[in-house]
Amino acid sequence: MINNWRWPFGPAASQGAPVFGFGPVVINTQFGATYMTAISQNAPHVIRRPQDVVDLVNSHPAKYSGLFITLVALGGILIDAYQAAMIGFGNKYIAAQFGISPGLAATVNASVLVSALIGGLLSNRIINSLGQRKAFVVGMGLCVIGAAAVAFASSIWQVLICRIIMGVGLGIDFPLATSAVAELRGASSKKSGTSVNLWQMGWYISTTVVYLVLIPLVAWSVSEPELWRWGILLGAGFGVLVMVLRWVFIGESAMWAARANRFDLSREILQTRYGVSADVAADASAGEAAIKKSDGAYGVLFKGPYGRRTVLGCVVATMQAWQYNAVGVYLPMTLAGILAGGLSNALWGSAAVNFLCGVTGGAIGSVVVHKFGARRQSMFGFAMVFIALIILGTWGKANPWFSLSLLGSIIFFHSSGPGGLGMTIATLSYPPSLRPAGVGFARAIMRTGAIAGLIFWPILWSSLNTDAFYWLAAVPLVGFLTCLFIRWEPIGVNVDAEDAAALALMSKKEASL
């Protein structure tokens, strides 16, 4: 049987044209022209409620969901990584330019994490109100405005305000990005874990780009204290590019459209993005109610089966952020204290470590996570980082190249293990109606670890030098023990099938208030 075959004369049929059936062939006439269309063997799916759209998306991965599209969806996370590494590099210059201590400069820079915590908690309501496409623009738009302004800041107060604006945008963006990737793949697919976890590889690609941007700026004789301004301004340009690519290639969420009672838009997205033919039933409803219920999603993150999932995702995400923001963000500063050769060698060493260990670790971790599981892989990564930190504290000054290899191993096991998996666990542990809230909450709590690493590490390093590694080792130890005792594995689990039950749980929660 030939599907969608048409008589080669006359215009395409439109709604309302006369139709006559003759066995397996339909003859449709319009404006005096005649053509025939063979009836498809497969009847279209019928959409009556948001869960029908969720189920179709979950069982039909998007036609175009490869590496490029995934990285475009994760673009805000890449900008977050770029700006975090750039501001970490510029911390001592910011302190010198504005006449403040490095610790106070780090505190001002950490304001982006506090505001990102707020943005993460606001993200669910913004997504529900505006939809995925417009919320992407709001989140990344705030980041671009803040970054462009901070590059020209003339006082530390201006830096503070701009960093707060950036943080709110980044906080809104992260739940959007990981939810979009999960929707492109389908949450029950093991490939979804691979795709979501690619944000970690993308993170290290971005941090490597930071050093590759700084190296030519140094070669072009840009004043060393002004390097951070140029780097942040270029990051704002990258943010604009991400906004354009997302608008073109990612578009709206079919699940959001259904929950917003825009079933015709859901049907169109299903056809164009997923290749799924569907009809909207005359009695299709409940989208508006679903949107209202999902506004109360935070109230059930610790209810029913979601409590231990929330704890596991939050602890893994927070501990990995703490260890990364101590070692990864301040890598040039740490290497400058270990290696000889000044700024250029520290930048080249940072680029090498990020690319060879961070990008490679993130790629390997994404490929193997479907085999080992997110929990076990996180647990192993935490264990290896713990061991490396203890060795660094003991023999950190024995040999510069030995120390460099240990720092590289920390970045590798962090990147391949818990570095990305905290957010992967959070993303794949909740059905669509809870997912933005779950990811936003986990990301908000994660920021507390990032703040601790960003603020306390320069203080510890300046006071204790390599002995500071002993104190930092407590962080991966907490992560390891949490993974050991909370045995939840989200990879390959069809959590999207829980969406209707999650909405009912939210409704029950609201009724009790």
One Martini backbone bead per residue (centre of mass of N, CA, C, O) as a GRO file, in nm:
protein
  513
    1MET     BB    1   0.095   0.036   0.025
    2ILE     BB    2   0.051   0.373  -0.059
    3ASN     BB    3   0.135   0.656   0.105
    4ASN     BB    4   0.035   0.968   0.022
    5TRP     BB    5  -0.101   0.948  -0.256
    6ARG     BB    6  -0.132   1.159  -0.553
    7TRP     BB    7  -0.291   1.319  -0.775
    8PRO     BB    8  -0.119   1.526  -1.016
    9PHE     BB    9  -0.387   1.702  -1.004
   10GLY     BB   10  -0.433   1.970  -0.847
   11PRO     BB   11  -0.505   2.064  -0.547
   12ALA     BB   12  -0.503   2.044  -0.235
   13ALA     BB   13  -0.672   1.948   0.014
   14SER     BB   14  -0.944   2.079   0.198
   15GLN     BB   15  -1.143   2.185   0.418
   16GLY     BB   16  -1.467   2.092   0.277
   17ALA     BB   17  -1.422   1.902   0.067
   18PRO     BB   18  -1.538   1.675  -0.135
   19VAL     BB   19  -1.610   1.327  -0.047
   20PHE     BB   20  -1.527   0.997  -0.189
   21GLY     BB   21  -1.576   0.651  -0.137
   22PHE     BB   22  -1.351   0.371  -0.270
   23GLY     BB   23  -1.258   0.188  -0.063
   24PRO     BB   24  -0.908   0.250  -0.049
   25VAL     BB   25  -1.020   0.515  -0.198
   26VAL     BB   26  -0.996   0.872  -0.219
   27ILE     BB   27  -1.215   1.117  -0.357
   28ASN     BB   28  -1.118   1.460  -0.421
   29THR     BB   29  -1.295   1.766  -0.471
   30GLN     BB   30  -1.169   2.088  -0.614
   31PHE     BB   31  -1.225   2.317  -0.837
   32GLY     BB   32  -1.261   2.063  -1.055
   33ALA     BB   33  -1.058   1.885  -0.919
   34THR     BB   34  -0.879   1.562  -0.922
   35TYR     BB   35  -0.795   1.330  -0.656
   36MET     BB   36  -0.593   1.077  -0.489
   37THR     BB   37  -0.599   0.909  -0.160
   38ALA     BB   38  -0.450   0.701   0.034
   39ILE     BB   39  -0.512   0.510   0.292
   40SER     BB   40  -0.387   0.481   0.585
   41GLN     BB   41  -0.298   0.224   0.790
   42ASN     BB   42  -0.237   0.449   1.010
   43ALA     BB   43  -0.388   0.582   1.255
   44PRO     BB   44  -0.429   0.841   1.428
   45HIS     BB   45  -0.381   0.982   1.705
   46VAL     BB   46  -0.545   1.058   2.017
   47ILE     BB   47  -0.627   1.368   2.182
   48ARG     BB   48  -0.753   1.436   2.532
   49ARG     BB   49  -0.480   1.475   2.701
   50PRO     BB   50  -0.172   1.544   2.823
   51GLN     BB   51  -0.079   1.243   2.856
   52ASP     BB   52  -0.087   1.175   2.555
   53VAL     BB   53   0.154   1.356   2.480
   54VAL     BB   54   0.360   1.239   2.671
   55ASP     BB   55   0.353   0.949   2.555
   56LEU     BB   56   0.438   1.022   2.264
   57VAL     BB   57   0.709   1.154   2.331
   58ASN     BB   58   0.829   0.911   2.495
   59SER     BB   59   0.794   0.707   2.221
   60HIS     BB   60   0.910   0.965   2.028
   61PRO     BB   61   1.171   1.068   1.914
   62ALA     BB   62   1.321   1.304   1.774
   63LYS     BB   63   1.437   1.350   1.458
   64TYR     BB   64   1.619   1.594   1.592
   65SER     BB   65   1.876   1.475   1.847
   66GLY     BB   66   2.159   1.550   1.836
   67LEU     BB   67   2.440   1.707   1.932
   68PHE     BB   68   2.369   1.989   1.832
   69ILE     BB   69   2.083   2.016   1.956
   70THR     BB   70   2.170   1.959   2.245
   71LEU     BB   71   2.371   2.203   2.272
   72VAL     BB   72   2.160   2.416   2.217
   73ALA     BB   73   1.976   2.351   2.458
   74LEU     BB   74   2.250   2.379   2.653
   75GLY     BB   75   2.358   2.677   2.612
   76GLY     BB   76   2.323   2.809   2.898
   77ILE     BB   77   2.532   2.624   3.036
   78LEU     BB   78   2.773   2.716   2.867
   79ILE     BB   79   2.759   3.011   2.962
   80ASP     BB   80   2.790   2.954   3.258
   81ALA     BB   81   3.072   2.829   3.237
   82TYR     BB   82   3.217   3.062   3.106
   83GLN     BB   83   3.156   3.283   3.324
   84ALA     BB   84   3.270   3.132   3.568
   85ALA     BB   85   3.563   3.104   3.464
   86MET     BB   86   3.614   3.406   3.405
   87ILE     BB   87   3.560   3.510   3.698
   88GLY     BB   88   3.771   3.334   3.833
   89PHE     BB   89   4.010   3.459   3.684
   90GLY     BB   90   3.921   3.774   3.772
   91ASN     BB   91   3.922   3.804   4.084
   92LYS     BB   92   4.199   3.951   4.148
   93TYR     BB   93   4.143   4.196   3.957
   94ILE     BB   94   3.889   4.298   4.091
   95ALA     BB   95   4.016   4.351   4.364
   96ALA     BB   96   4.231   4.558   4.264
   97GLN     BB   97   4.047   4.768   4.111
   98PHE     BB   98   3.840   4.804   4.386
   99GLY     BB   99   3.986   4.767   4.668
  100ILE     BB  100   3.967   4.457   4.751
  101SER     BB  101   3.933   4.155   4.857
  102PRO     BB  102   3.928   3.838   4.738
  103GLY     BB  103   3.692   3.748   4.922
  104LEU     BB  104   3.496   3.979   4.839
  105ALA     BB  105   3.502   3.925   4.537
  106ALA     BB  106   3.388   3.636   4.560
  107THR     BB  107   3.122   3.725   4.688
  108VAL     BB  108   3.023   3.897   4.454
  109ASN     BB  109   3.041   3.668   4.241
  110ALA     BB  110   2.841   3.478   4.412
  111SER     BB  111   2.572   3.631   4.351
  112VAL     BB  112   2.494   3.460   4.103
  113LEU     BB  113   2.411   3.211   4.279
  114VAL     BB  114   2.187   3.337   4.445
  115SER     BB  115   2.013   3.434   4.201
  116ALA     BB  116   1.995   3.150   4.074
  117LEU     BB  117   1.830   3.032   4.298
  118ILE     BB  118   1.587   3.213   4.245
  119GLY     BB  119   1.549   3.148   3.943
  120GLY     BB  120   1.496   2.843   3.987
  121LEU     BB  121   1.227   2.892   4.158
  122LEU     BB  122   1.087   3.063   3.913
  123SER     BB  123   1.083   2.885   3.654
  124ASN     BB  124   0.815   2.731   3.663
  125ARG     BB  125   0.626   2.981   3.635
  126ILE     BB  126   0.746   3.091   3.372
  127ILE     BB  127   0.697   2.844   3.197
  128ASN     BB  128   0.389   2.827   3.241
  129SER     BB  129   0.331   3.120   3.124
  130LEU     BB  130   0.524   3.119   2.841
  131GLY     BB  131   0.698   2.893   2.780
  132GLN     BB  132   0.981   2.775   2.639
  133ARG     BB  133   1.061   2.987   2.423
  134LYS     BB  134   1.032   3.252   2.596
  135ALA     BB  135   1.197   3.160   2.844
  136PHE     BB  136   1.464   3.143   2.697
  137VAL     BB  137   1.482   3.448   2.639
  138VAL     BB  138   1.471   3.552   2.926
  139GLY     BB  139   1.714   3.406   3.048
  140MET     BB  140   1.936   3.484   2.832
  141GLY     BB  141   1.881   3.788   2.827
  142LEU     BB  142   1.974   3.850   3.118
  143CYS     BB  143   2.261   3.743   3.081
  144VAL     BB  144   2.350   3.935   2.854
  145ILE     BB  145   2.300   4.203   2.997
  146GLY     BB  146   2.483   4.151   3.243
  147ALA     BB  147   2.750   4.094   3.088
  148ALA     BB  148   2.772   4.357   2.926
  149ALA     BB  149   2.773   4.544   3.182
  150VAL     BB  150   3.016   4.426   3.351
  151ALA     BB  151   3.240   4.507   3.141
  152PHE     BB  152   3.168   4.836   3.231
  153ALA     BB  153   3.227   4.850   3.517
  154SER     BB  154   3.310   5.112   3.781
  155SER     BB  155   3.196   4.930   4.018
  156ILE     BB  156   3.120   4.697   4.255
  157TRP     BB  157   2.810   4.752   4.244
  158GLN     BB  158   2.776   4.696   3.945
  159VAL     BB  159   2.874   4.410   3.952
  160LEU     BB  160   2.657   4.305   4.144
  161ILE     BB  161   2.404   4.368   3.975
  162CYS     BB  162   2.489   4.212   3.718
  163ARG     BB  163   2.520   3.933   3.855
  164ILE     BB  164   2.225   3.909   3.941
  165ILE     BB  165   2.102   3.915   3.660
  166MET     BB  166   2.251   3.669   3.552
  167GLY     BB  167   2.150   3.463   3.765
  168VAL     BB  168   1.850   3.465   3.702
  169GLY     BB  169   1.881   3.367   3.410
  170LEU     BB  170   2.033   3.098   3.475
  171GLY     BB  171   1.813   2.980   3.662
  172ILE     BB  172   1.593   2.962   3.440
  173ASP     BB  173   1.751   2.794   3.217
  174PHE     BB  174   1.828   2.508   3.322
  175PRO     BB  175   1.551   2.358   3.335
  176LEU     BB  176   1.494   2.401   3.038
  177ALA     BB  177   1.730   2.249   2.910
  178THR     BB  178   1.692   1.960   3.035
  179SER     BB  179   1.393   1.929   2.956
  180ALA     BB  180   1.434   1.952   2.649
  181VAL     BB  181   1.613   1.700   2.619
  182ALA     BB  182   1.416   1.493   2.739
  183GLU     BB  183   1.195   1.551   2.521
  184LEU     BB  184   1.359   1.470   2.267
  185ARG     BB  185   1.406   1.159   2.372
  186GLY     BB  186   1.276   1.048   2.618
  187ALA     BB  187   1.278   0.942   2.942
  188SER     BB  188   1.287   0.615   2.895
  189SER     BB  189   1.538   0.653   2.754
  190LYS     BB  190   1.875   0.590   2.775
  191LYS     BB  191   1.956   0.832   2.587
  192SER     BB  192   1.866   1.057   2.777
  193GLY     BB  193   2.101   1.038   2.977
  194THR     BB  194   2.317   1.103   2.770
  195SER     BB  195   2.210   1.383   2.681
  196VAL     BB  196   2.191   1.529   2.952
  197ASN     BB  197   2.501   1.466   3.033
  198LEU     BB  198   2.633   1.656   2.809
  199TRP     BB  199   2.662   1.916   2.980
  200GLN     BB  200   2.944   1.845   3.093
  201MET     BB  201   3.102   1.853   2.833
  202GLY     BB  202   3.011   2.141   2.760
  203TRP     BB  203   3.137   2.278   3.002
  204TYR     BB  204   3.440   2.209   2.922
  205ILE     BB  205   3.436   2.344   2.655
  206SER     BB  206   3.386   2.629   2.770
  207THR     BB  207   3.637   2.644   2.958
  208THR     BB  208   3.837   2.608   2.730
  209VAL     BB  209   3.755   2.861   2.572
  210VAL     BB  210   3.847   3.065   2.779
  211TYR     BB  211   4.157   3.008   2.742
  212LEU     BB  212   4.150   3.046   2.427
  213VAL     BB  213   4.076   3.350   2.459
  214LEU     BB  214   4.308   3.453   2.651
  215ILE     BB  215   4.567   3.387   2.498
  216PRO     BB  216   4.539   3.593   2.257
  217LEU     BB  217   4.505   3.841   2.437
  218VAL     BB  218   4.787   3.823   2.551
  219ALA     BB  219   4.935   3.830   2.271
  220TRP     BB  220   4.784   4.127   2.211
  221SER     BB  221   4.840   4.306   2.474
  222VAL     BB  222   4.637   4.285   2.682
  223SER     BB  223   4.562   4.391   2.969
  224GLU     BB  224   4.554   4.194   3.235
  225PRO     BB  225   4.322   4.345   3.408
  226GLU     BB  226   4.123   4.334   3.125
  227LEU     BB  227   4.054   4.039   3.044
  228TRP     BB  228   3.777   3.987   3.184
  229ARG     BB  229   3.612   4.191   3.022
  230TRP     BB  230   3.650   4.073   2.740
  231GLY     BB  231   3.547   3.788   2.805
  232ILE     BB  232   3.256   3.867   2.895
  233LEU     BB  233   3.172   4.011   2.635
  234LEU     BB  234   3.199   3.760   2.452
  235GLY     BB  235   2.985   3.596   2.612
  236ALA     BB  236   2.745   3.770   2.524
  237GLY     BB  237   2.767   3.694   2.224
  238PHE     BB  238   2.716   3.392   2.267
  239GLY     BB  239   2.429   3.429   2.385
  240VAL     BB  240   2.294   3.535   2.130
  241LEU     BB  241   2.344   3.283   1.960
  242VAL     BB  242   2.178   3.091   2.137
  243MET     BB  243   1.904   3.230   2.103
  244VAL     BB  244   1.878   3.188   1.797
  245LEU     BB  245   1.911   2.876   1.782
  246ARG     BB  246   1.670   2.807   1.963
  247TRP     BB  247   1.443   2.942   1.804
  248VAL     BB  248   1.494   2.759   1.551
  249PHE     BB  249   1.552   2.443   1.681
  250ILE     BB  250   1.349   2.410   1.937
  251GLY     BB  251   1.116   2.569   2.058
  252GLU     BB  252   0.837   2.423   2.157
  253SER     BB  253   0.641   2.253   2.391
  254ALA     BB  254   0.418   1.998   2.379
  255MET     BB  255   0.353   1.966   2.680
  256TRP     BB  256   0.284   2.257   2.746
  257ALA     BB  257   0.059   2.296   2.539
  258ALA     BB  258  -0.129   2.087   2.669
  259ARG     BB  259  -0.142   2.217   2.959
  260ALA     BB  260  -0.248   2.497   2.807
  261ASN     BB  261  -0.475   2.401   2.592
  262ARG     BB  262  -0.286   2.362   2.312
  263PHE     BB  263  -0.349   2.111   2.107
  264ASP     BB  264  -0.280   2.211   1.822
  265LEU     BB  265   0.017   2.266   1.884
  266SER     BB  266   0.090   1.982   1.970
  267ARG     BB  267   0.021   1.847   1.701
  268GLU     BB  268   0.228   2.006   1.531
  269ILE     BB  269   0.483   1.919   1.688
  270LEU     BB  270   0.451   1.614   1.653
  271GLN     BB  271   0.478   1.623   1.344
  272THR     BB  272   0.751   1.792   1.300
  273ARG     BB  273   0.944   1.662   1.534
  274TYR     BB  274   0.824   1.336   1.558
  275GLY     BB  275   0.632   1.212   1.330
  276VAL     BB  276   0.332   1.248   1.454
  277SER     BB  277   0.007   1.146   1.411
  278ALA     BB  278  -0.266   1.369   1.514
  279ASP     BB  279  -0.574   1.406   1.695
  280VAL     BB  280  -0.821   1.618   1.820
  281ALA     BB  281  -1.048   1.594   2.038
  282ALA     BB  282  -1.349   1.739   2.118
  283ASP     BB  283  -1.293   1.661   2.449
  284ALA     BB  284  -1.047   1.813   2.500
  285SER     BB  285  -0.876   1.849   2.823
  286ALA     BB  286  -0.705   1.987   3.125
  287GLY     BB  287  -0.475   2.187   3.068
  288GLU     BB  288  -0.534   2.424   3.261
  289ALA     BB  289  -0.531   2.257   3.521
  290ALA     BB  290  -0.241   2.153   3.492
  291ILE     BB  291  -0.098   2.426   3.511
  292LYS     BB  292  -0.201   2.501   3.793
  293LYS     BB  293  -0.092   2.255   3.944
  294SER     BB  294   0.219   2.294   3.860
  295ASP     BB  295   0.263   2.543   4.052
  296GLY     BB  296   0.265   2.316   4.309
  297ALA     BB  297   0.525   2.127   4.285
  298TYR     BB  298   0.706   2.184   4.539
  299GLY     BB  299   0.506   2.036   4.749
  300VAL     BB  300   0.595   1.722   4.621
  301LEU     BB  301   0.912   1.657   4.632
  302PHE     BB  302   0.860   1.510   4.941
  303LYS     BB  303   0.650   1.316   4.817
  304GLY     BB  304   0.624   1.009   4.819
  305PRO     BB  305   0.857   0.901   4.577
  306TYR     BB  306   1.029   1.193   4.574
  307GLY     BB  307   1.210   1.232   4.822
  308ARG     BB  308   1.470   1.057   4.758
  309ARG     BB  309   1.522   1.184   4.484
  310THR     BB  310   1.572   1.471   4.585
  311VAL     BB  311   1.806   1.413   4.774
  312LEU     BB  312   2.000   1.285   4.574
  313GLY     BB  313   2.014   1.514   4.364
  314CYS     BB  314   2.100   1.744   4.562
  315VAL     BB  315   2.359   1.623   4.682
  316VAL     BB  316   2.515   1.565   4.424
  317ALA     BB  317   2.502   1.854   4.312
  318THR     BB  318   2.633   2.003   4.557
  319MET     BB  319   2.904   1.849   4.587
  320GLN     BB  320   3.006   1.896   4.298
  321ALA     BB  321   3.002   2.207   4.314
  322TRP     BB  322   3.202   2.240   4.540
  323GLN     BB  323   3.449   2.095   4.412
  324TYR     BB  324   3.456   2.261   4.149
  325ASN     BB  325   3.468   2.562   4.270
  326ALA     BB  326   3.751   2.498   4.385
  327VAL     BB  327   3.913   2.361   4.142
  328GLY     BB  328   3.805   2.456   3.857
  329VAL     BB  329   3.772   2.770   3.874
  330TYR     BB  330   4.078   2.787   4.027
  331LEU     BB  331   4.297   2.657   3.845
  332PRO     BB  332   4.496   2.885   3.768
  333MET     BB  333   4.569   2.951   4.063
  334THR     BB  334   4.671   2.671   4.140
  335LEU     BB  335   4.885   2.641   3.913
  336ALA     BB  336   5.050   2.898   3.984
  337GLY     BB  337   5.139   2.752   4.266
  338ILE     BB  338   5.291   2.502   4.104
  339LEU     BB  339   5.378   2.640   3.848
  340ALA     BB  340   5.587   2.759   3.619
  341GLY     BB  341   5.560   3.071   3.399
  342GLY     BB  342   5.296   3.196   3.468
  343LEU     BB  343   5.013   3.278   3.299
  344SER     BB  344   5.048   3.116   3.036
  345ASN     BB  345   5.092   2.835   3.171
  346ALA     BB  346   4.826   2.834   3.329
  347LEU     BB  347   4.640   2.847   3.079
  348TRP     BB  348   4.744   2.599   2.929
  349GLY     BB  349   4.697   2.402   3.162
  350SER     BB  350   4.390   2.451   3.184
  351ALA     BB  351   4.315   2.371   2.896
  352ALA     BB  352   4.429   2.083   2.907
  353VAL     BB  353   4.266   1.977   3.147
  354ASN     BB  354   3.981   2.038   3.036
  355PHE     BB  355   4.006   1.874   2.774
  356LEU     BB  356   4.142   1.595   2.853
  357CYS     BB  357   3.947   1.559   3.119
  358GLY     BB  358   3.668   1.700   3.094
  359VAL     BB  359   3.566   1.628   2.809
  360THR     BB  360   3.632   1.327   2.821
  361GLY     BB  361   3.473   1.260   3.077
  362GLY     BB  362   3.194   1.357   2.977
  363ALA     BB  363   3.175   1.166   2.734
  364ILE     BB  364   3.211   0.896   2.881
  365GLY     BB  365   2.983   0.932   3.090
  366SER     BB  366   2.752   0.949   2.874
  367VAL     BB  367   2.798   0.664   2.744
  368VAL     BB  368   2.797   0.476   3.031
  369VAL     BB  369   2.538   0.541   3.206
  370HIS     BB  370   2.344   0.312   3.089
  371LYS     BB  371   2.520   0.082   3.227
  372PHE     BB  372   2.576   0.190   3.542
  373GLY     BB  373   2.449   0.442   3.629
  374ALA     BB  374   2.413   0.730   3.810
  375ARG     BB  375   2.476   0.641   4.100
  376ARG     BB  376   2.735   0.467   4.064
  377GLN     BB  377   2.897   0.678   3.905
  378SER     BB  378   2.897   0.889   4.129
  379MET     BB  379   3.029   0.720   4.352
  380PHE     BB  380   3.296   0.668   4.204
  381GLY     BB  381   3.378   0.963   4.158
  382PHE     BB  382   3.391   1.048   4.454
  383ALA     BB  383   3.607   0.845   4.542
  384MET     BB  384   3.838   0.949   4.350
  385VAL     BB  385   3.845   1.240   4.454
  386PHE     BB  386   3.913   1.178   4.745
  387ILE     BB  387   4.184   1.039   4.694
  388ALA     BB  388   4.324   1.274   4.540
  389LEU     BB  389   4.305   1.485   4.773
  390ILE     BB  390   4.475   1.332   4.978
  391ILE     BB  391   4.732   1.319   4.805
  392LEU     BB  392   4.764   1.625   4.766
  393GLY     BB  393   4.793   1.692   5.071
  394THR     BB  394   5.060   1.513   5.101
  395TRP     BB  395   5.208   1.558   4.778
  396GLY     BB  396   5.164   1.844   4.630
  397LYS     BB  397   5.495   1.943   4.639
  398ALA     BB  398   5.679   1.726   4.516
  399ASN     BB  399   5.546   1.750   4.208
  400PRO     BB  400   5.412   1.928   3.956
  401TRP     BB  401   5.321   1.688   3.762
  402PHE     BB  402   5.179   1.525   3.976
  403SER     BB  403   4.974   1.744   4.053
  404LEU     BB  404   4.854   1.778   3.769
  405SER     BB  405   4.750   1.484   3.744
  406LEU     BB  406   4.559   1.500   3.988
  407LEU     BB  407   4.385   1.734   3.888
  408GLY     BB  408   4.300   1.583   3.633
  409SER     BB  409   4.159   1.346   3.782
  410ILE     BB  410   3.944   1.515   3.917
  411ILE     BB  411   3.815   1.621   3.659
  412PHE     BB  412   3.750   1.348   3.533
  413PHE     BB  413   3.576   1.216   3.769
  414HIS     BB  414   3.381   1.446   3.784
  415SER     BB  415   3.280   1.449   3.486
  416SER     BB  416   3.208   1.131   3.468
  417GLY     BB  417   3.035   1.171   3.718
  418PRO     BB  418   2.881   1.400   3.926
  419GLY     BB  419   2.891   1.662   3.758
  420GLY     BB  420   2.620   1.574   3.576
  421LEU     BB  421   2.432   1.369   3.751
  422GLY     BB  422   2.266   1.546   3.933
  423MET     BB  423   2.089   1.662   3.694
  424THR     BB  424   2.009   1.392   3.574
  425ILE     BB  425   1.855   1.287   3.815
  426ALA     BB  426   1.655   1.525   3.833
  427THR     BB  427   1.536   1.502   3.543
  428LEU     BB  428   1.468   1.165   3.560
  429SER     BB  429   1.274   1.171   3.839
  430TYR     BB  430   1.050   1.333   3.672
  431PRO     BB  431   0.779   1.439   3.553
  432PRO     BB  432   0.686   1.700   3.357
  433SER     BB  433   0.520   1.860   3.584
  434LEU     BB  434   0.795   1.841   3.781
  435ARG     BB  435   1.069   1.897   3.640
  436PRO     BB  436   1.126   2.205   3.664
  437ALA     BB  437   1.108   2.203   3.974
  438GLY     BB  438   1.322   1.985   4.036
  439VAL     BB  439   1.558   2.121   3.888
  440GLY     BB  440   1.537   2.401   4.020
  441PHE     BB  441   1.581   2.301   4.310
  442ALA     BB  442   1.850   2.154   4.272
  443ARG     BB  443   1.996   2.402   4.155
  444ALA     BB  444   1.957   2.581   4.401
  445ILE     BB  445   2.101   2.399   4.608
  446MET     BB  446   2.367   2.376   4.448
  447ARG     BB  447   2.457   2.676   4.490
  448THR     BB  448   2.562   2.640   4.779
  449GLY     BB  449   2.814   2.482   4.693
  450ALA     BB  450   2.928   2.692   4.500
  451ILE     BB  451   2.960   2.915   4.709
  452ALA     BB  452   3.151   2.767   4.899
  453GLY     BB  453   3.379   2.723   4.692
  454LEU     BB  454   3.415   3.023   4.593
  455ILE     BB  455   3.477   3.148   4.882
  456PHE     BB  456   3.664   2.938   5.058
  457TRP     BB  457   3.908   2.855   4.882
  458PRO     BB  458   4.085   3.113   4.883
  459ILE     BB  459   4.114   3.110   5.190
  460LEU     BB  460   4.237   2.829   5.229
  461TRP     BB  461   4.475   2.859   5.029
  462SER     BB  462   4.612   3.111   5.167
  463SER     BB  463   4.645   2.951   5.450
  464LEU     BB  464   4.721   2.623   5.356
  465ASN     BB  465   4.727   2.534   5.083
  466THR     BB  466   4.756   2.198   5.033
  467ASP     BB  467   4.591   2.141   5.302
  468ALA     BB  468   4.307   2.210   5.179
  469PHE     BB  469   4.245   1.925   5.058
  470TYR     BB  470   4.148   1.789   5.316
  471TRP     BB  471   3.885   1.953   5.352
  472LEU     BB  472   3.762   1.892   5.068
  473ALA     BB  473   3.727   1.573   5.104
  474ALA     BB  474   3.446   1.584   5.252
  475VAL     BB  475   3.261   1.624   5.008
  476PRO     BB  476   3.281   1.348   4.849
  477LEU     BB  477   3.206   1.178   5.095
  478VAL     BB  478   2.910   1.264   5.115
  479GLY     BB  479   2.833   1.175   4.829
  480PHE     BB  480   2.902   0.875   4.858
  481LEU     BB  481   2.707   0.806   5.098
  482THR     BB  482   2.446   0.883   4.957
  483CYS     BB  483   2.469   0.676   4.722
  484LEU     BB  484   2.484   0.424   4.908
  485PHE     BB  485   2.184   0.469   5.061
  486ILE     BB  486   2.044   0.577   4.791
  487ARG     BB  487   1.846   0.353   4.577
  488TRP     BB  488   1.824   0.540   4.295
  489GLU     BB  489   1.733   0.471   3.940
  490PRO     BB  490   1.655   0.659   3.641
  491ILE     BB  491   1.762   0.490   3.423
  492GLY     BB  492   1.498   0.381   3.207
  493VAL     BB  493   1.265   0.519   3.346
  494ASN     BB  494   0.906   0.577   3.323
  495VAL     BB  495   0.818   0.877   3.451
  496ASP     BB  496   0.601   0.991   3.251
  497ALA     BB  497   0.370   0.792   3.353
  498GLU     BB  498   0.332   0.983   3.628
  499ASP     BB  499   0.186   1.252   3.560
  500ALA     BB  500  -0.108   1.212   3.654
  501ALA     BB  501  -0.031   1.140   3.948
  502ALA     BB  502   0.117   1.406   4.009
  503LEU     BB  503  -0.129   1.589   3.967
  504ALA     BB  504  -0.298   1.454   4.188
  505LEU     BB  505  -0.099   1.518   4.420
  506MET     BB  506  -0.121   1.825   4.387
  507SER     BB  507  -0.425   1.843   4.432
  508LYS     BB  508  -0.418   1.724   4.718
  509LYS     BB  509  -0.233   1.938   4.837
  510GLU     BB  510  -0.420   2.186   4.782
  511ALA     BB  511  -0.672   2.077   4.941
  512SER     BB  512  -0.510   2.082   5.229
  513LEU     BB  513  -0.469   2.413   5.243
   0.00000   0.00000   0.00000
